[in-house]
């Protein structure tokens, strides 16, 4: 018997953290835990969750934003 990966596991969201400050775009640069590389917080969109909700959760979980 072969296990198959559920389709929902392929739906992911990612975050490019930013804000406008004094009319200028500011980006949050996020590093991996080792601090050796730049990363984008991303993850699987759970069943019943919106892409925006998933992105917000990933920003909090992975970057504390």
PDBQT receptor file of N, H, CA, C and O in Angstrom, charges set to zero:
ATOM      1  N   UNK A   1       0.841  -1.174   0.000  1.00  0.00    +0.000 N 
ATOM      2  CA  UNK A   1       0.000   0.000   0.000  1.00  0.00    +0.000 C 
ATOM      3  C   UNK A   1       0.891   1.245   0.000  1.00  0.00    +0.000 C 
ATOM      4  O   UNK A   1       1.833   1.339   0.788  1.00  0.00    +0.000 OA
ATOM      5  N   UNK A   2       0.598   2.175  -0.864  1.00  0.00    +0.000 N 
ATOM      6  H   UNK A   2      -0.167   2.099  -1.504  1.00  0.00    +0.000 HD
ATOM      7  CA  UNK A   2       1.363   3.408  -0.975  1.00  0.00    +0.000 C 
ATOM      8  C   UNK A   2       0.592   4.556  -0.345  1.00  0.00    +0.000 C 
ATOM      9  O   UNK A   2      -0.581   4.770  -0.650  1.00  0.00    +0.000 OA
ATOM     10  N   UNK A   3       1.263   5.298   0.543  1.00  0.00    +0.000 N 
ATOM     11  H   UNK A   3       2.216   5.124   0.792  1.00  0.00    +0.000 HD
ATOM     12  CA  UNK A   3       0.620   6.473   1.128  1.00  0.00    +0.000 C 
ATOM     13  C   UNK A   3       0.728   7.631   0.150  1.00  0.00    +0.000 C 
ATOM     14  O   UNK A   3       1.747   7.796  -0.521  1.00  0.00    +0.000 OA
ATOM     15  N   UNK A   4      -0.313   8.421   0.075  1.00  0.00    +0.000 N 
ATOM     16  H   UNK A   4      -1.141   8.287   0.620  1.00  0.00    +0.000 HD
ATOM     17  CA  UNK A   4      -0.285   9.610  -0.768  1.00  0.00    +0.000 C 
ATOM     18  C   UNK A   4      -0.310  10.851   0.110  1.00  0.00    +0.000 C 
ATOM     19  O   UNK A   4      -0.877  10.846   1.202  1.00  0.00    +0.000 OA
ATOM     20  N   UNK A   5       0.302  11.895  -0.376  1.00  0.00    +0.000 N 
ATOM     21  H   UNK A   5       0.762  11.899  -1.264  1.00  0.00    +0.000 HD
ATOM     22  CA  UNK A   5       0.312  13.171   0.337  1.00  0.00    +0.000 C 
ATOM     23  C   UNK A   5      -0.990  13.897   0.052  1.00  0.00    +0.000 C 
ATOM     24  O   UNK A   5      -1.389  14.025  -1.106  1.00  0.00    +0.000 OA
ATOM     25  N   UNK A   6      -1.666  14.378   1.110  1.00  0.00    +0.000 N 
ATOM     26  H   UNK A   6      -1.342  14.273   2.050  1.00  0.00    +0.000 HD
ATOM     27  CA  UNK A   6      -2.932  15.090   0.867  1.00  0.00    +0.000 C 
ATOM     28  C   UNK A   6      -2.700  16.371   0.065  1.00  0.00    +0.000 C 
ATOM     29  O   UNK A   6      -1.677  17.038   0.218  1.00  0.00    +0.000 OA
ATOM     30  N   UNK A   7      -3.668  16.701  -0.791  1.00  0.00    +0.000 N 
ATOM     31  H   UNK A   7      -4.499  16.160  -0.915  1.00  0.00    +0.000 HD
ATOM     32  CA  UNK A   7      -3.548  17.881  -1.651  1.00  0.00    +0.000 C 
ATOM     33  C   UNK A   7      -3.335  19.169  -0.860  1.00  0.00    +0.000 C 
ATOM     34  O   UNK A   7      -2.589  20.043  -1.300  1.00  0.00    +0.000 OA
ATOM     35  N   UNK A   8      -3.990  19.301   0.322  1.00  0.00    +0.000 N 
ATOM     36  H   UNK A   8      -4.597  18.591   0.679  1.00  0.00    +0.000 HD
ATOM     37  CA  UNK A   8      -3.882  20.544   1.091  1.00  0.00    +0.000 C 
ATOM     38  C   UNK A   8      -2.454  20.812   1.540  1.00  0.00    +0.000 C 
ATOM     39  O   UNK A   8      -2.105  21.957   1.827  1.00  0.00    +0.000 OA
ATOM     40  N   UNK A   9      -1.626  19.781   1.604  1.00  0.00    +0.000 N 
ATOM     41  H   UNK A   9      -1.910  18.851   1.371  1.00  0.00    +0.000 HD
ATOM     42  CA  UNK A   9      -0.250  19.964   2.062  1.00  0.00    +0.000 C 
ATOM     43  C   UNK A   9       0.574  20.787   1.070  1.00  0.00    +0.000 C 
ATOM     44  O   UNK A   9       1.624  21.320   1.429  1.00  0.00    +0.000 OA
ATOM     45  N   UNK A  10       0.104  20.891  -0.172  1.00  0.00    +0.000 N 
ATOM     46  H   UNK A  10      -0.749  20.458  -0.464  1.00  0.00    +0.000 HD
ATOM     47  CA  UNK A  10       0.841  21.646  -1.185  1.00  0.00    +0.000 C 
ATOM     48  C   UNK A  10       0.464  23.120  -1.238  1.00  0.00    +0.000 C 
ATOM     49  O   UNK A  10       1.081  23.883  -1.981  1.00  0.00    +0.000 OA
ATOM     50  N   UNK A  11      -0.530  23.536  -0.470  1.00  0.00    +0.000 N 
ATOM     51  H   UNK A  11      -1.032  22.916   0.133  1.00  0.00    +0.000 HD
ATOM     52  CA  UNK A  11      -0.937  24.936  -0.414  1.00  0.00    +0.000 C 
ATOM     53  C   UNK A  11      -0.140  25.626   0.680  1.00  0.00    +0.000 C 
ATOM     54  O   UNK A  11      -0.283  25.293   1.856  1.00  0.00    +0.000 OA
ATOM     55  N   UNK A  12       0.704  26.592   0.302  1.00  0.00    +0.000 N 
ATOM     56  H   UNK A  12       0.821  26.863  -0.654  1.00  0.00    +0.000 HD
ATOM     57  CA  UNK A  12       1.549  27.272   1.267  1.00  0.00    +0.000 C 
ATOM     58  C   UNK A  12       1.384  28.784   1.167  1.00  0.00    +0.000 C 
ATOM     59  O   UNK A  12       0.927  29.312   0.152  1.00  0.00    +0.000 OA
ATOM     60  N   UNK A  13       1.764  29.462   2.235  1.00  0.00    +0.000 N 
ATOM     61  H   UNK A  13       2.135  29.034   3.059  1.00  0.00    +0.000 HD
ATOM     62  CA  UNK A  13       1.789  30.918   2.248  1.00  0.00    +0.000 C 
ATOM     63  C   UNK A  13       3.168  31.361   2.708  1.00  0.00    +0.000 C 
ATOM     64  O   UNK A  13       3.883  30.615   3.378  1.00  0.00    +0.000 OA
ATOM     65  N   UNK A  14       3.530  32.571   2.342  1.00  0.00    +0.000 N 
ATOM     66  H   UNK A  14       2.950  33.177   1.798  1.00  0.00    +0.000 HD
ATOM     67  CA  UNK A  14       4.806  33.142   2.765  1.00  0.00    +0.000 C 
ATOM     68  C   UNK A  14       4.593  34.616   3.092  1.00  0.00    +0.000 C 
ATOM     69  O   UNK A  14       3.569  35.201   2.740  1.00  0.00    +0.000 OA
ATOM     70  N   UNK A  15       5.567  35.203   3.766  1.00  0.00    +0.000 N 
ATOM     71  H   UNK A  15       6.400  34.728   4.052  1.00  0.00    +0.000 HD
ATOM     72  CA  UNK A  15       5.446  36.579   4.234  1.00  0.00    +0.000 C 
ATOM     73  C   UNK A  15       6.634  37.409   3.763  1.00  0.00    +0.000 C 
ATOM     74  O   UNK A  15       7.786  36.995   3.894  1.00  0.00    +0.000 OA
ATOM     75  N   UNK A  16       6.343  38.574   3.218  1.00  0.00    +0.000 N 
ATOM     76  H   UNK A  16       5.407  38.910   3.111  1.00  0.00    +0.000 HD
ATOM     77  CA  UNK A  16       7.361  39.602   3.021  1.00  0.00    +0.000 C 
ATOM     78  C   UNK A  16       6.926  40.728   3.951  1.00  0.00    +0.000 C 
ATOM     79  O   UNK A  16       6.053  41.530   3.618  1.00  0.00    +0.000 OA
ATOM     80  N   UNK A  17       7.559  40.769   5.130  1.00  0.00    +0.000 N 
ATOM     81  H   UNK A  17       8.268  40.118   5.399  1.00  0.00    +0.000 HD
ATOM     82  CA  UNK A  17       7.138  41.707   6.169  1.00  0.00    +0.000 C 
ATOM     83  C   UNK A  17       7.553  43.126   5.797  1.00  0.00    +0.000 C 
ATOM     84  O   UNK A  17       8.715  43.390   5.488  1.00  0.00    +0.000 OA
ATOM     85  N   UNK A  18       6.572  44.039   5.833  1.00  0.00    +0.000 N 
ATOM     86  H   UNK A  18       5.628  43.825   6.083  1.00  0.00    +0.000 HD
ATOM     87  CA  UNK A  18       6.846  45.421   5.440  1.00  0.00    +0.000 C 
ATOM     88  C   UNK A  18       5.883  46.376   6.152  1.00  0.00    +0.000 C 
ATOM     89  O   UNK A  18       4.889  45.956   6.744  1.00  0.00    +0.000 OA
ATOM     90  N   UNK A  19       6.201  47.649   6.080  1.00  0.00    +0.000 N 
ATOM     91  H   UNK A  19       7.009  47.990   5.600  1.00  0.00    +0.000 HD
ATOM     92  CA  UNK A  19       5.320  48.705   6.577  1.00  0.00    +0.000 C 
ATOM     93  C   UNK A  19       5.694  50.007   5.885  1.00  0.00    +0.000 C 
ATOM     94  O   UNK A  19       6.800  50.163   5.369  1.00  0.00    +0.000 OA
ATOM     95  N   UNK A  20       4.759  50.926   5.887  1.00  0.00    +0.000 N 
ATOM     96  H   UNK A  20       3.860  50.799   6.307  1.00  0.00    +0.000 HD
ATOM     97  CA  UNK A  20       5.024  52.269   5.382  1.00  0.00    +0.000 C 
ATOM     98  C   UNK A  20       5.322  53.164   6.572  1.00  0.00    +0.000 C 
ATOM     99  O   UNK A  20       4.572  53.177   7.548  1.00  0.00    +0.000 OA
ATOM    100  N   UNK A  21       6.405  53.905   6.495  1.00  0.00    +0.000 N 
ATOM    101  H   UNK A  21       7.014  53.894   5.703  1.00  0.00    +0.000 HD
ATOM    102  CA  UNK A  21       6.779  54.819   7.567  1.00  0.00    +0.000 C 
ATOM    103  C   UNK A  21       7.213  56.134   6.940  1.00  0.00    +0.000 C 
ATOM    104  O   UNK A  21       8.169  56.180   6.166  1.00  0.00    +0.000 OA
ATOM    105  N   UNK A  22       6.499  57.205   7.282  1.00  0.00    +0.000 N 
ATOM    106  H   UNK A  22       5.723  57.168   7.911  1.00  0.00    +0.000 HD
ATOM    107  CA  UNK A  22       6.783  58.534   6.720  1.00  0.00    +0.000 C 
ATOM    108  C   UNK A  22       6.811  58.501   5.194  1.00  0.00    +0.000 C 
ATOM    109  O   UNK A  22       7.649  59.148   4.566  1.00  0.00    +0.000 OA
ATOM    110  N   UNK A  23       5.887  57.742   4.605  1.00  0.00    +0.000 N 
ATOM    111  H   UNK A  23       5.205  57.217   5.115  1.00  0.00    +0.000 HD
ATOM    112  CA  UNK A  23       5.778  57.661   3.157  1.00  0.00    +0.000 C 
ATOM    113  C   UNK A  23       6.823  56.786   2.491  1.00  0.00    +0.000 C 
ATOM    114  O   UNK A  23       6.892  56.743   1.262  1.00  0.00    +0.000 OA
ATOM    115  N   UNK A  24       7.641  56.085   3.271  1.00  0.00    +0.000 N 
ATOM    116  H   UNK A  24       7.585  56.120   4.269  1.00  0.00    +0.000 HD
ATOM    117  CA  UNK A  24       8.676  55.201   2.716  1.00  0.00    +0.000 C 
ATOM    118  C   UNK A  24       8.373  53.753   3.074  1.00  0.00    +0.000 C 
ATOM    119  O   UNK A  24       7.904  53.460   4.173  1.00  0.00    +0.000 OA
ATOM    120  N   UNK A  25       8.643  52.859   2.146  1.00  0.00    +0.000 N 
ATOM    121  H   UNK A  25       9.024  53.096   1.252  1.00  0.00    +0.000 HD
ATOM    122  CA  UNK A  25       8.465  51.435   2.367  1.00  0.00    +0.000 C 
ATOM    123  C   UNK A  25       9.637  50.903   3.192  1.00  0.00    +0.000 C 
ATOM    124  O   UNK A  25      10.798  51.119   2.842  1.00  0.00    +0.000 OA
ATOM    125  N   UNK A  26       9.329  50.212   4.283  1.00  0.00    +0.000 N 
ATOM    126  H   UNK A  26       8.386  50.037   4.568  1.00  0.00    +0.000 HD
ATOM    127  CA  UNK A  26      10.346  49.602   5.143  1.00  0.00    +0.000 C 
ATOM    128  C   UNK A  26      10.143  48.095   5.120  1.00  0.00    +0.000 C 
ATOM    129  O   UNK A  26       9.028  47.618   5.331  1.00  0.00    +0.000 OA
ATOM    130  N   UNK A  27      11.207  47.344   4.866  1.00  0.00    +0.000 N 
ATOM    131  H   UNK A  27      12.112  47.732   4.694  1.00  0.00    +0.000 HD
ATOM    132  CA  UNK A  27      11.144  45.886   4.856  1.00  0.00    +0.000 C 
ATOM    133  C   UNK A  27      11.818  45.335   6.097  1.00  0.00    +0.000 C 
ATOM    134  O   UNK A  27      12.819  45.883   6.558  1.00  0.00    +0.000 OA
ATOM    135  N   UNK A  28      11.277  44.258   6.640  1.00  0.00    +0.000 N 
ATOM    136  H   UNK A  28      10.464  43.813   6.265  1.00  0.00    +0.000 HD
ATOM    137  CA  UNK A  28      11.913  43.564   7.757  1.00  0.00    +0.000 C 
ATOM    138  C   UNK A  28      12.749  42.432   7.165  1.00  0.00    +0.000 C 
ATOM    139  O   UNK A  28      12.212  41.546   6.499  1.00  0.00    +0.000 OA
ATOM    140  N   UNK A  29      14.036  42.456   7.398  1.00  0.00    +0.000 N 
ATOM    141  H   UNK A  29      14.472  43.176   7.939  1.00  0.00    +0.000 HD
ATOM    142  CA  UNK A  29      14.919  41.394   6.943  1.00  0.00    +0.000 C 
ATOM    143  C   UNK A  29      15.013  40.353   8.049  1.00  0.00    +0.000 C 
ATOM    144  O   UNK A  29      15.326  40.681   9.193  1.00  0.00    +0.000 OA
ATOM    145  N   UNK A  30      14.744  39.107   7.708  1.00  0.00    +0.000 N 
ATOM    146  H   UNK A  30      14.490  38.840   6.778  1.00  0.00    +0.000 HD
ATOM    147  CA  UNK A  30      14.659  38.032   8.691  1.00  0.00    +0.000 C 
ATOM    148  C   UNK A  30      15.739  37.009   8.375  1.00  0.00    +0.000 C 
ATOM    149  O   UNK A  30      15.909  36.595   7.229  1.00  0.00    +0.000 OA
ATOM    150  N   UNK A  31      16.469  36.609   9.419  1.00  0.00    +0.000 N 
ATOM    151  H   UNK A  31      16.331  36.946  10.351  1.00  0.00    +0.000 HD
ATOM    152  CA  UNK A  31      17.514  35.603   9.225  1.00  0.00    +0.000 C 
ATOM    153  C   UNK A  31      17.065  34.267   9.790  1.00  0.00    +0.000 C 
ATOM    154  O   UNK A  31      16.145  34.185  10.603  1.00  0.00    +0.000 OA
ATOM    155  N   UNK A  32      17.742  33.231   9.336  1.00  0.00    +0.000 N 
ATOM    156  H   UNK A  32      18.490  33.297   8.676  1.00  0.00    +0.000 HD
ATOM    157  CA  UNK A  32      17.511  31.900   9.900  1.00  0.00    +0.000 C 
ATOM    158  C   UNK A  32      17.977  31.910  11.349  1.00  0.00    +0.000 C 
ATOM    159  O   UNK A  32      18.617  32.863  11.792  1.00  0.00    +0.000 OA
ATOM    160  N   UNK A  33      17.660  30.859  12.081  1.00  0.00    +0.000 N 
ATOM    161  H   UNK A  33      17.140  30.084  11.721  1.00  0.00    +0.000 HD
ATOM    162  CA  UNK A  33      18.071  30.800  13.490  1.00  0.00    +0.000 C 
ATOM    163  C   UNK A  33      19.588  30.863  13.636  1.00  0.00    +0.000 C 
ATOM    164  O   UNK A  33      20.094  31.392  14.626  1.00  0.00    +0.000 OA
ATOM    165  N   UNK A  34      20.308  30.334  12.670  1.00  0.00    +0.000 N 
ATOM    166  H   UNK A  34      19.898  29.904  11.866  1.00  0.00    +0.000 HD
ATOM    167  CA  UNK A  34      21.776  30.378  12.733  1.00  0.00    +0.000 C 
ATOM    168  C   UNK A  34      22.305  31.769  12.388  1.00  0.00    +0.000 C 
ATOM    169  O   UNK A  34      23.451  32.099  12.694  1.00  0.00    +0.000 OA
ATOM    170  N   UNK A  35      21.451  32.589  11.741  1.00  0.00    +0.000 N 
ATOM    171  H   UNK A  35      20.520  32.320  11.492  1.00  0.00    +0.000 HD
ATOM    172  CA  UNK A  35      21.871  33.921  11.339  1.00  0.00    +0.000 C 
ATOM    173  C   UNK A  35      22.739  33.936  10.096  1.00  0.00    +0.000 C 
ATOM    174  O   UNK A  35      23.328  34.964   9.761  1.00  0.00    +0.000 OA
ATOM    175  N   UNK A  36      22.822  32.820   9.417  1.00  0.00    +0.000 N 
ATOM    176  H   UNK A  36      22.343  31.985   9.689  1.00  0.00    +0.000 HD
ATOM    177  CA  UNK A  36      23.706  32.709   8.247  1.00  0.00    +0.000 C 
ATOM    178  C   UNK A  36      23.039  33.023   6.909  1.00  0.00    +0.000 C 
ATOM    179  O   UNK A  36      23.716  33.221   5.900  1.00  0.00    +0.000 OA
ATOM    180  N   UNK A  37      21.699  33.066   6.912  1.00  0.00    +0.000 N 
ATOM    181  H   UNK A  37      21.149  32.905   7.732  1.00  0.00    +0.000 HD
ATOM    182  CA  UNK A  37      21.025  33.323   5.635  1.00  0.00    +0.000 C 
ATOM    183  C   UNK A  37      19.712  34.047   5.868  1.00  0.00    +0.000 C 
ATOM    184  O   UNK A  37      19.130  33.985   6.951  1.00  0.00    +0.000 OA
ATOM    185  N   UNK A  38      19.256  34.738   4.825  1.00  0.00    +0.000 N 
ATOM    186  H   UNK A  38      19.728  34.789   3.945  1.00  0.00    +0.000 HD
ATOM    187  CA  UNK A  38      17.973  35.430   4.871  1.00  0.00    +0.000 C 
ATOM    188  C   UNK A  38      16.881  34.425   4.560  1.00  0.00    +0.000 C 
ATOM    189  O   UNK A  38      17.073  33.530   3.738  1.00  0.00    +0.000 OA
ATOM    190  N   UNK A  39      15.734  34.568   5.215  1.00  0.00    +0.000 N 
ATOM    191  H   UNK A  39      15.578  35.295   5.883  1.00  0.00    +0.000 HD
ATOM    192  CA  UNK A  39      14.625  33.638   4.991  1.00  0.00    +0.000 C 
ATOM    193  C   UNK A  39      13.313  34.402   4.855  1.00  0.00    +0.000 C 
ATOM    194  O   UNK A  39      13.193  35.549   5.285  1.00  0.00    +0.000 OA
ATOM    195  N   UNK A  40      12.340  33.740   4.251  1.00  0.00    +0.000 N 
ATOM    196  H   UNK A  40      12.438  32.808   3.902  1.00  0.00    +0.000 HD
ATOM    197  CA  UNK A  40      10.961  34.212   4.226  1.00  0.00    +0.000 C 
ATOM    198  C   UNK A  40      10.154  33.248   5.093  1.00  0.00    +0.000 C 
ATOM    199  O   UNK A  40      10.165  32.044   4.836  1.00  0.00    +0.000 OA
ATOM    200  N   UNK A  41       9.453  33.748   6.114  1.00  0.00    +0.000 N 
ATOM    201  H   UNK A  41       9.443  34.726   6.323  1.00  0.00    +0.000 HD
ATOM    202  CA  UNK A  41       8.587  32.853   6.882  1.00  0.00    +0.000 C 
ATOM    203  C   UNK A  41       7.535  32.260   5.948  1.00  0.00    +0.000 C 
ATOM    204  O   UNK A  41       6.842  32.994   5.243  1.00  0.00    +0.000 OA
ATOM    205  N   UNK A  42       7.417  30.950   5.942  1.00  0.00    +0.000 N 
ATOM    206  H   UNK A  42       7.980  30.354   6.514  1.00  0.00    +0.000 HD
ATOM    207  CA  UNK A  42       6.437  30.295   5.078  1.00  0.00    +0.000 C 
ATOM    208  C   UNK A  42       5.987  29.008   5.725  1.00  0.00    +0.000 C 
ATOM    209  O   UNK A  42       6.651  28.477   6.615  1.00  0.00    +0.000 OA
ATOM    210  N   UNK A  43       4.859  28.513   5.272  1.00  0.00    +0.000 N 
ATOM    211  H   UNK A  43       4.320  28.944   4.548  1.00  0.00    +0.000 HD
ATOM    212  CA  UNK A  43       4.359  27.252   5.788  1.00  0.00    +0.000 C 
ATOM    213  C   UNK A  43       3.084  26.833   5.106  1.00  0.00    +0.000 C 
ATOM    214  O   UNK A  43       2.545  27.536   4.252  1.00  0.00    +0.000 OA
ATOM    215  N   UNK A  44       2.617  25.676   5.501  1.00  0.00    +0.000 N 
ATOM    216  H   UNK A  44       3.055  25.104   6.194  1.00  0.00    +0.000 HD
ATOM    217  CA  UNK A  44       1.421  25.080   4.915  1.00  0.00    +0.000 C 
ATOM    218  C   UNK A  44       0.175  25.816   5.405  1.00  0.00    +0.000 C 
ATOM    219  O   UNK A  44       0.064  26.167   6.580  1.00  0.00    +0.000 OA
ATOM    220  N   UNK A  45      -0.753  26.040   4.487  1.00  0.00    +0.000 N 
ATOM    221  H   UNK A  45      -0.663  25.755   3.533  1.00  0.00    +0.000 HD
ATOM    222  CA  UNK A  45      -2.061  26.599   4.846  1.00  0.00    +0.000 C 
ATOM    223  C   UNK A  45      -2.900  25.432   5.365  1.00  0.00    +0.000 C 
ATOM    224  O   UNK A  45      -3.234  24.520   4.610  1.00  0.00    +0.000 OA
ATOM    225  N   UNK A  46      -3.235  25.464   6.641  1.00  0.00    +0.000 N 
ATOM    226  H   UNK A  46      -2.963  26.206   7.255  1.00  0.00    +0.000 HD
ATOM    227  CA  UNK A  46      -4.010  24.387   7.251  1.00  0.00    +0.000 C 
ATOM    228  C   UNK A  46      -5.423  24.351   6.664  1.00  0.00    +0.000 C 
ATOM    229  O   UNK A  46      -5.939  25.384   6.237  1.00  0.00    +0.000 OA
ATOM    230  N   UNK A  47      -6.053  23.175   6.638  1.00  0.00    +0.000 N 
ATOM    231  H   UNK A  47      -5.634  22.335   6.984  1.00  0.00    +0.000 HD
ATOM    232  CA  UNK A  47      -7.430  23.075   6.146  1.00  0.00    +0.000 C 
ATOM    233  C   UNK A  47      -8.345  24.037   6.904  1.00  0.00    +0.000 C 
ATOM    234  O   UNK A  47      -8.316  24.094   8.133  1.00  0.00    +0.000 OA
ATOM    235  N   UNK A  48      -9.155  24.789   6.164  1.00  0.00    +0.000 N 
ATOM    236  H   UNK A  48      -9.179  24.743   5.166  1.00  0.00    +0.000 HD
ATOM    237  CA  UNK A  48     -10.078  25.737   6.760  1.00  0.00    +0.000 C 
ATOM    238  C   UNK A  48      -9.462  27.090   7.086  1.00  0.00    +0.000 C 
ATOM    239  O   UNK A  48     -10.167  27.993   7.536  1.00  0.00    +0.000 OA
ATOM    240  N   UNK A  49      -8.154  27.247   6.867  1.00  0.00    +0.000 N 
ATOM    241  H   UNK A  49      -7.581  26.514   6.501  1.00  0.00    +0.000 HD
ATOM    242  CA  UNK A  49      -7.457  28.500   7.160  1.00  0.00    +0.000 C 
ATOM    243  C   UNK A  49      -7.292  29.297   5.863  1.00  0.00    +0.000 C 
ATOM    244  O   UNK A  49      -7.094  28.714   4.798  1.00  0.00    +0.000 OA
ATOM    245  N   UNK A  50      -7.372  30.618   5.952  1.00  0.00    +0.000 N 
ATOM    246  H   UNK A  50      -7.533  31.092   6.818  1.00  0.00    +0.000 HD
ATOM    247  CA  UNK A  50      -7.159  31.443   4.767  1.00  0.00    +0.000 C 
ATOM    248  C   UNK A  50      -5.660  31.624   4.540  1.00  0.00    +0.000 C 
ATOM    249  O   UNK A  50      -4.858  31.417   5.450  1.00  0.00    +0.000 OA
ATOM    250  N   UNK A  51      -5.291  32.009   3.326  1.00  0.00    +0.000 N 
ATOM    251  H   UNK A  51      -5.943  32.177   2.586  1.00  0.00    +0.000 HD
ATOM    252  CA  UNK A  51      -3.876  32.269   3.030  1.00  0.00    +0.000 C 
ATOM    253  C   UNK A  51      -3.363  33.419   3.884  1.00  0.00    +0.000 C 
ATOM    254  O   UNK A  51      -2.238  33.367   4.381  1.00  0.00    +0.000 OA
ATOM    255  N   UNK A  52      -4.184  34.464   4.062  1.00  0.00    +0.000 N 
ATOM    256  H   UNK A  52      -5.098  34.506   3.659  1.00  0.00    +0.000 HD
ATOM    257  CA  UNK A  52      -3.765  35.607   4.887  1.00  0.00    +0.000 C 
ATOM    258  C   UNK A  52      -3.585  35.195   6.343  1.00  0.00    +0.000 C 
ATOM    259  O   UNK A  52      -2.625  35.609   6.994  1.00  0.00    +0.000 OA
ATOM    260  N   UNK A  53      -4.502  34.386   6.852  1.00  0.00    +0.000 N 
ATOM    261  H   UNK A  53      -5.282  34.050   6.323  1.00  0.00    +0.000 HD
ATOM    262  CA  UNK A  53      -4.396  33.909   8.231  1.00  0.00    +0.000 C 
ATOM    263  C   UNK A  53      -3.161  33.057   8.433  1.00  0.00    +0.000 C 
ATOM    264  O   UNK A  53      -2.484  33.158   9.456  1.00  0.00    +0.000 OA
ATOM    265  N   UNK A  54      -2.871  32.215   7.451  1.00  0.00    +0.000 N 
ATOM    266  H   UNK A  54      -3.420  32.133   6.619  1.00  0.00    +0.000 HD
ATOM    267  CA  UNK A  54      -1.677  31.375   7.510  1.00  0.00    +0.000 C 
ATOM    268  C   UNK A  54      -0.414  32.232   7.497  1.00  0.00    +0.000 C 
ATOM    269  O   UNK A  54       0.522  31.971   8.252  1.00  0.00    +0.000 OA
ATOM    270  N   UNK A  55      -0.387  33.244   6.650  1.00  0.00    +0.000 N 
ATOM    271  H   UNK A  55      -1.147  33.456   6.037  1.00  0.00    +0.000 HD
ATOM    272  CA  UNK A  55       0.783  34.124   6.564  1.00  0.00    +0.000 C 
ATOM    273  C   UNK A  55       0.991  34.866   7.881  1.00  0.00    +0.000 C 
ATOM    274  O   UNK A  55       2.126  35.015   8.335  1.00  0.00    +0.000 OA
ATOM    275  N   UNK A  56      -0.091  35.331   8.496  1.00  0.00    +0.000 N 
ATOM    276  H   UNK A  56      -1.013  35.210   8.127  1.00  0.00    +0.000 HD
ATOM    277  CA  UNK A  56       0.026  36.011   9.793  1.00  0.00    +0.000 C 
ATOM    278  C   UNK A  56       0.585  35.065  10.855  1.00  0.00    +0.000 C 
ATOM    279  O   UNK A  56       1.441  35.451  11.650  1.00  0.00    +0.000 OA
ATOM    280  N   UNK A  57       0.099  33.836  10.862  1.00  0.00    +0.000 N 
ATOM    281  H   UNK A  57      -0.597  33.522  10.216  1.00  0.00    +0.000 HD
ATOM    282  CA  UNK A  57       0.559  32.850  11.835  1.00  0.00    +0.000 C 
ATOM    283  C   UNK A  57       2.042  32.556  11.629  1.00  0.00    +0.000 C 
ATOM    284  O   UNK A  57       2.796  32.478  12.599  1.00  0.00    +0.000 OA
ATOM    285  N   UNK A  58       2.464  32.395  10.385  1.00  0.00    +0.000 N 
ATOM    286  H   UNK A  58       1.851  32.459   9.597  1.00  0.00    +0.000 HD
ATOM    287  CA  UNK A  58       3.874  32.112  10.094  1.00  0.00    +0.000 C 
ATOM    288  C   UNK A  58       4.768  33.281  10.500  1.00  0.00    +0.000 C 
ATOM    289  O   UNK A  58       5.860  33.075  11.029  1.00  0.00    +0.000 OA
ATOM    290  N   UNK A  59       4.306  34.505  10.254  1.00  0.00    +0.000 N 
ATOM    291  H   UNK A  59       3.419  34.672   9.825  1.00  0.00    +0.000 HD
ATOM    292  CA  UNK A  59       5.098  35.683  10.645  1.00  0.00    +0.000 C 
ATOM    293  C   UNK A  59       5.325  35.700  12.150  1.00  0.00    +0.000 C 
ATOM    294  O   UNK A  59       6.416  36.026  12.617  1.00  0.00    +0.000 OA
ATOM    295  N   UNK A  60       4.293  35.349  12.903  1.00  0.00    +0.000 N 
ATOM    296  H   UNK A  60       3.407  35.084  12.524  1.00  0.00    +0.000 HD
ATOM    297  CA  UNK A  60       4.418  35.325  14.364  1.00  0.00    +0.000 C 
ATOM    298  C   UNK A  60       5.292  34.157  14.819  1.00  0.00    +0.000 C 
ATOM    299  O   UNK A  60       6.201  34.335  15.631  1.00  0.00    +0.000 OA
ATOM    300  N   UNK A  61       5.015  32.966  14.294  1.00  0.00    +0.000 N 
ATOM    301  H   UNK A  61       4.277  32.822  13.635  1.00  0.00    +0.000 HD
ATOM    302  CA  UNK A  61       5.743  31.769  14.736  1.00  0.00    +0.000 C 
ATOM    303  C   UNK A  61       7.228  31.819  14.371  1.00  0.00    +0.000 C 
ATOM    304  O   UNK A  61       8.084  31.489  15.192  1.00  0.00    +0.000 OA
ATOM    305  N   UNK A  62       7.525  32.224  13.158  1.00  0.00    +0.000 N 
ATOM    306  H   UNK A  62       6.829  32.492  12.491  1.00  0.00    +0.000 HD
ATOM    307  CA  UNK A  62       8.894  32.115  12.674  1.00  0.00    +0.000 C 
ATOM    308  C   UNK A  62       9.717  33.377  12.860  1.00  0.00    +0.000 C 
ATOM    309  O   UNK A  62      10.944  33.308  12.930  1.00  0.00    +0.000 OA
ATOM    310  N   UNK A  63       9.060  34.536  12.943  1.00  0.00    +0.000 N 
ATOM    311  H   UNK A  63       8.063  34.592  12.886  1.00  0.00    +0.000 HD
ATOM    312  CA  UNK A  63       9.827  35.778  13.012  1.00  0.00    +0.000 C 
ATOM    313  C   UNK A  63       9.436  36.668  14.191  1.00  0.00    +0.000 C 
ATOM    314  O   UNK A  63      10.087  37.682  14.443  1.00  0.00    +0.000 OA
ATOM    315  N   UNK A  64       8.389  36.301  14.907  1.00  0.00    +0.000 N 
ATOM    316  H   UNK A  64       7.860  35.477  14.703  1.00  0.00    +0.000 HD
ATOM    317  CA  UNK A  64       7.951  37.115  16.023  1.00  0.00    +0.000 C 
ATOM    318  C   UNK A  64       7.344  38.433  15.606  1.00  0.00    +0.000 C 
ATOM    319  O   UNK A  64       7.280  39.371  16.400  1.00  0.00    +0.000 OA
ATOM    320  N   UNK A  65       6.893  38.515  14.349  1.00  0.00    +0.000 N 
ATOM    321  H   UNK A  65       6.945  37.753  13.704  1.00  0.00    +0.000 HD
ATOM    322  CA  UNK A  65       6.291  39.760  13.829  1.00  0.00    +0.000 C 
ATOM    323  C   UNK A  65       4.778  39.670  13.838  1.00  0.00    +0.000 C 
ATOM    324  O   UNK A  65       4.101  40.616  13.438  1.00  0.00    +0.000 OA
TER     325      UNK A  65
